[in-house]
Amino acid sequence: METRIKTGGRKAGTPNKITKDLREKFKLLIEDNVDKLQNDIEQLEPKDRIKVIIDLSKFVLPTLRATDLKTNTDYFTPTIINLGNGIQDK
């Protein structure tokens, strides 16, 4: 099969125009209804209110990934602190 050279279309990283327009309209919808949303959220039970806030935060805050801490014990040098006789009760 022949390999074609891409000669048209969007460049990498260029947002899709329809997606951009849709995001803008959704943003305006939210901005125009903030007071209604706040009122609706306040009427929820506390557990439901927390769930809604957490669910909505996913659209605003970046999602954090869990990371693993890897250590190399070959280079670990313990520090020994001499406390003399230690701590004694009076």
Biotite code that builds the C-alpha atoms (Angstrom):
import biotite.structure as struc

atoms = struc.array([
    struc.Atom([0.000, 0.000, 0.000], chain_id="A", res_id=1, res_name="MET", atom_name="CA", element="C"),
    struc.Atom([1.284, 3.460, -0.840], chain_id="A", res_id=2, res_name="GLU", atom_name="CA", element="C"),
    struc.Atom([2.023, 5.981, 1.889], chain_id="A", res_id=3, res_name="THR", atom_name="CA", element="C"),
    struc.Atom([0.305, 9.301, 1.274], chain_id="A", res_id=4, res_name="ARG", atom_name="CA", element="C"),
    struc.Atom([1.679, 12.642, 2.306], chain_id="A", res_id=5, res_name="ILE", atom_name="CA", element="C"),
    struc.Atom([-0.782, 14.749, 4.264], chain_id="A", res_id=6, res_name="LYS", atom_name="CA", element="C"),
    struc.Atom([-1.274, 18.024, 2.435], chain_id="A", res_id=7, res_name="THR", atom_name="CA", element="C"),
    struc.Atom([-4.374, 19.521, 4.025], chain_id="A", res_id=8, res_name="GLY", atom_name="CA", element="C"),
    struc.Atom([-6.526, 19.634, 7.115], chain_id="A", res_id=9, res_name="GLY", atom_name="CA", element="C"),
    struc.Atom([-5.765, 21.029, 10.506], chain_id="A", res_id=10, res_name="ARG", atom_name="CA", element="C"),
    struc.Atom([-2.242, 21.227, 11.823], chain_id="A", res_id=11, res_name="LYS", atom_name="CA", element="C"),
    struc.Atom([-1.450, 19.199, 14.936], chain_id="A", res_id=12, res_name="ALA", atom_name="CA", element="C"),
    struc.Atom([-2.636, 20.975, 18.065], chain_id="A", res_id=13, res_name="GLY", atom_name="CA", element="C"),
    struc.Atom([-5.195, 23.151, 16.258], chain_id="A", res_id=14, res_name="THR", atom_name="CA", element="C"),
    struc.Atom([-8.559, 22.821, 18.026], chain_id="A", res_id=15, res_name="PRO", atom_name="CA", element="C"),
    struc.Atom([-11.587, 21.586, 16.104], chain_id="A", res_id=16, res_name="ASN", atom_name="CA", element="C"),
    struc.Atom([-13.803, 24.603, 15.255], chain_id="A", res_id=17, res_name="LYS", atom_name="CA", element="C"),
    struc.Atom([-17.051, 22.812, 16.141], chain_id="A", res_id=18, res_name="ILE", atom_name="CA", element="C"),
    struc.Atom([-15.630, 21.666, 19.490], chain_id="A", res_id=19, res_name="THR", atom_name="CA", element="C"),
    struc.Atom([-14.409, 25.197, 20.201], chain_id="A", res_id=20, res_name="LYS", atom_name="CA", element="C"),
    struc.Atom([-17.848, 26.681, 19.390], chain_id="A", res_id=21, res_name="ASP", atom_name="CA", element="C"),
    struc.Atom([-19.643, 24.054, 21.491], chain_id="A", res_id=22, res_name="LEU", atom_name="CA", element="C"),
    struc.Atom([-17.364, 24.701, 24.483], chain_id="A", res_id=23, res_name="ARG", atom_name="CA", element="C"),
    struc.Atom([-17.995, 28.437, 24.217], chain_id="A", res_id=24, res_name="GLU", atom_name="CA", element="C"),
    struc.Atom([-21.788, 27.952, 24.107], chain_id="A", res_id=25, res_name="LYS", atom_name="CA", element="C"),
    struc.Atom([-21.665, 25.584, 27.082], chain_id="A", res_id=26, res_name="PHE", atom_name="CA", element="C"),
    struc.Atom([-19.534, 28.099, 28.981], chain_id="A", res_id=27, res_name="LYS", atom_name="CA", element="C"),
    struc.Atom([-22.120, 30.814, 28.318], chain_id="A", res_id=28, res_name="LEU", atom_name="CA", element="C"),
    struc.Atom([-24.938, 28.489, 29.415], chain_id="A", res_id=29, res_name="LEU", atom_name="CA", element="C"),
    struc.Atom([-23.186, 27.849, 32.727], chain_id="A", res_id=30, res_name="ILE", atom_name="CA", element="C"),
    struc.Atom([-22.329, 31.526, 33.237], chain_id="A", res_id=31, res_name="GLU", atom_name="CA", element="C"),
    struc.Atom([-25.932, 32.577, 32.592], chain_id="A", res_id=32, res_name="ASP", atom_name="CA", element="C"),
    struc.Atom([-27.283, 30.008, 35.068], chain_id="A", res_id=33, res_name="ASN", atom_name="CA", element="C"),
    struc.Atom([-24.798, 30.149, 37.943], chain_id="A", res_id=34, res_name="VAL", atom_name="CA", element="C"),
    struc.Atom([-27.408, 31.445, 40.392], chain_id="A", res_id=35, res_name="ASP", atom_name="CA", element="C"),
    struc.Atom([-29.880, 28.698, 39.439], chain_id="A", res_id=36, res_name="LYS", atom_name="CA", element="C"),
    struc.Atom([-27.192, 26.036, 39.731], chain_id="A", res_id=37, res_name="LEU", atom_name="CA", element="C"),
    struc.Atom([-26.157, 27.375, 43.137], chain_id="A", res_id=38, res_name="GLN", atom_name="CA", element="C"),
    struc.Atom([-29.751, 27.315, 44.332], chain_id="A", res_id=39, res_name="ASN", atom_name="CA", element="C"),
    struc.Atom([-30.284, 23.772, 43.031], chain_id="A", res_id=40, res_name="ASP", atom_name="CA", element="C"),
    struc.Atom([-27.100, 22.559, 44.687], chain_id="A", res_id=41, res_name="ILE", atom_name="CA", element="C"),
    struc.Atom([-28.075, 24.147, 48.006], chain_id="A", res_id=42, res_name="GLU", atom_name="CA", element="C"),
    struc.Atom([-31.379, 22.226, 47.968], chain_id="A", res_id=43, res_name="GLN", atom_name="CA", element="C"),
    struc.Atom([-29.622, 18.854, 47.744], chain_id="A", res_id=44, res_name="LEU", atom_name="CA", element="C"),
    struc.Atom([-28.874, 16.579, 50.673], chain_id="A", res_id=45, res_name="GLU", atom_name="CA", element="C"),
    struc.Atom([-25.295, 17.087, 51.950], chain_id="A", res_id=46, res_name="PRO", atom_name="CA", element="C"),
    struc.Atom([-24.024, 13.773, 50.494], chain_id="A", res_id=47, res_name="LYS", atom_name="CA", element="C"),
    struc.Atom([-25.563, 14.579, 47.105], chain_id="A", res_id=48, res_name="ASP", atom_name="CA", element="C"),
    struc.Atom([-24.242, 18.141, 47.255], chain_id="A", res_id=49, res_name="ARG", atom_name="CA", element="C"),
    struc.Atom([-20.686, 16.882, 47.797], chain_id="A", res_id=50, res_name="ILE", atom_name="CA", element="C"),
    struc.Atom([-21.052, 14.401, 44.923], chain_id="A", res_id=51, res_name="LYS", atom_name="CA", element="C"),
    struc.Atom([-22.231, 17.145, 42.539], chain_id="A", res_id=52, res_name="VAL", atom_name="CA", element="C"),
    struc.Atom([-19.386, 19.448, 43.559], chain_id="A", res_id=53, res_name="ILE", atom_name="CA", element="C"),
    struc.Atom([-16.819, 16.692, 43.052], chain_id="A", res_id=54, res_name="ILE", atom_name="CA", element="C"),
    struc.Atom([-18.328, 15.749, 39.687], chain_id="A", res_id=55, res_name="ASP", atom_name="CA", element="C"),
    struc.Atom([-18.324, 19.379, 38.521], chain_id="A", res_id=56, res_name="LEU", atom_name="CA", element="C"),
    struc.Atom([-14.765, 19.927, 39.727], chain_id="A", res_id=57, res_name="SER", atom_name="CA", element="C"),
    struc.Atom([-13.575, 17.416, 37.120], chain_id="A", res_id=58, res_name="LYS", atom_name="CA", element="C"),
    struc.Atom([-14.403, 19.987, 34.452], chain_id="A", res_id=59, res_name="PHE", atom_name="CA", element="C"),
    struc.Atom([-12.405, 22.736, 36.153], chain_id="A", res_id=60, res_name="VAL", atom_name="CA", element="C"),
    struc.Atom([-9.494, 21.133, 37.997], chain_id="A", res_id=61, res_name="LEU", atom_name="CA", element="C"),
    struc.Atom([-6.864, 18.975, 36.326], chain_id="A", res_id=62, res_name="PRO", atom_name="CA", element="C"),
    struc.Atom([-7.026, 15.279, 37.144], chain_id="A", res_id=63, res_name="THR", atom_name="CA", element="C"),
    struc.Atom([-4.052, 14.170, 39.196], chain_id="A", res_id=64, res_name="LEU", atom_name="CA", element="C"),
    struc.Atom([-2.353, 10.870, 38.556], chain_id="A", res_id=65, res_name="ARG", atom_name="CA", element="C"),
    struc.Atom([-1.033, 8.632, 41.266], chain_id="A", res_id=66, res_name="ALA", atom_name="CA", element="C"),
    struc.Atom([2.747, 8.397, 41.266], chain_id="A", res_id=67, res_name="THR", atom_name="CA", element="C"),
    struc.Atom([5.055, 5.731, 42.598], chain_id="A", res_id=68, res_name="ASP", atom_name="CA", element="C"),
    struc.Atom([8.047, 6.690, 44.668], chain_id="A", res_id=69, res_name="LEU", atom_name="CA", element="C"),
    struc.Atom([11.012, 4.563, 43.714], chain_id="A", res_id=70, res_name="LYS", atom_name="CA", element="C"),
    struc.Atom([14.090, 4.589, 45.867], chain_id="A", res_id=71, res_name="THR", atom_name="CA", element="C"),
    struc.Atom([17.448, 3.013, 45.420], chain_id="A", res_id=72, res_name="ASN", atom_name="CA", element="C"),
    struc.Atom([18.611, 1.627, 48.760], chain_id="A", res_id=73, res_name="THR", atom_name="CA", element="C"),
    struc.Atom([22.155, 1.148, 47.447], chain_id="A", res_id=74, res_name="ASP", atom_name="CA", element="C"),
    struc.Atom([22.835, 4.839, 48.009], chain_id="A", res_id=75, res_name="TYR", atom_name="CA", element="C"),
    struc.Atom([21.054, 5.142, 51.349], chain_id="A", res_id=76, res_name="PHE", atom_name="CA", element="C"),
    struc.Atom([23.296, 6.175, 54.234], chain_id="A", res_id=77, res_name="THR", atom_name="CA", element="C"),
    struc.Atom([21.597, 6.206, 57.644], chain_id="A", res_id=78, res_name="PRO", atom_name="CA", element="C"),
    struc.Atom([22.257, 9.115, 59.986], chain_id="A", res_id=79, res_name="THR", atom_name="CA", element="C"),
    struc.Atom([22.836, 8.028, 63.566], chain_id="A", res_id=80, res_name="ILE", atom_name="CA", element="C"),
    struc.Atom([22.091, 10.557, 66.291], chain_id="A", res_id=81, res_name="ILE", atom_name="CA", element="C"),
    struc.Atom([23.592, 9.855, 69.687], chain_id="A", res_id=82, res_name="ASN", atom_name="CA", element="C"),
    struc.Atom([21.195, 10.956, 72.441], chain_id="A", res_id=83, res_name="LEU", atom_name="CA", element="C"),
    struc.Atom([23.547, 10.024, 75.247], chain_id="A", res_id=84, res_name="GLY", atom_name="CA", element="C"),
    struc.Atom([21.498, 8.228, 77.881], chain_id="A", res_id=85, res_name="ASN", atom_name="CA", element="C"),
    struc.Atom([18.302, 8.912, 75.938], chain_id="A", res_id=86, res_name="GLY", atom_name="CA", element="C"),
    struc.Atom([15.245, 10.658, 77.321], chain_id="A", res_id=87, res_name="ILE", atom_name="CA", element="C"),
    struc.Atom([14.458, 9.836, 80.925], chain_id="A", res_id=88, res_name="GLN", atom_name="CA", element="C"),
    struc.Atom([11.364, 10.605, 82.994], chain_id="A", res_id=89, res_name="ASP", atom_name="CA", element="C"),
    struc.Atom([11.881, 12.713, 86.091], chain_id="A", res_id=90, res_name="LYS", atom_name="CA", element="C"),
])
